[in-house]
Amino acid sequence: MRTTVLGGLGAFPTAGQACSGFLIEHDGFRLLIDPGYATLQPLLARVAARQVDAVFVSHGHPDHCADLQPLVRARVLTDRSGPPLPVHAPTGSLTGLLAIDEPGMLEPGYRLTEFTPGETLRLGPYEVRTFSLPHWVPNAGARFSAAGVVLAYTGDTGHSPTLVELARDADLLIAEATYPDDIPQRHAGNLSSAVEVGRYATEAGARRVLLTHLWPGVDPEDALAAVRRGYAGPVEVAGPGLTVTVGR
């Protein structure tokens, strides 16, 4: 299972990096997780829009889903006869985004399957077990399992004991770590720190950690130093073009 980082920032993109977004490839199936702001260009540098097999959206904040709209546009406006893109997202989370274009224009380009966090889904070769995690809006953490390999993804989340269950024995944990250590009061209960990730990744026995959703301007080295205070395994910060392969 190969993970390619399209971006690793939270909130908004910068001149050098997109928001959180990941291309997961396994057994020839290409799954796009969280196509946030500015992720489309690095995606198209690797695969054509038509080659994305499915999309999983953790929640409806635009730094996790905004570039779904131009991705669907790229498919519809180049080949209206092509198959619709399967999109899986929490119920109601994409209503506004998918309504910004002229009525009916994008409908041939996607097939939306809505779910309630906590449900189990099937996406190509993956069994996807979703988890309801605390955020300002409904947020689905998820375990993507295929051929005995597990990738766990938190979306955005405040502290929750469910994170240990999500990350249990994961081959790769992609974890939101907006701040290295202290979380501002305005974000308390809805976002995580790298220190917290280190603690629950260790308790869960996660084999490898990839930190994502850093606040623009946060030094990645500070995030790494913070997570390593509680986690001794291999850990990296999501950066443009980084590729992580786990399993066979």
Disulfide bonds with the S-S distance in Angstrom:
none
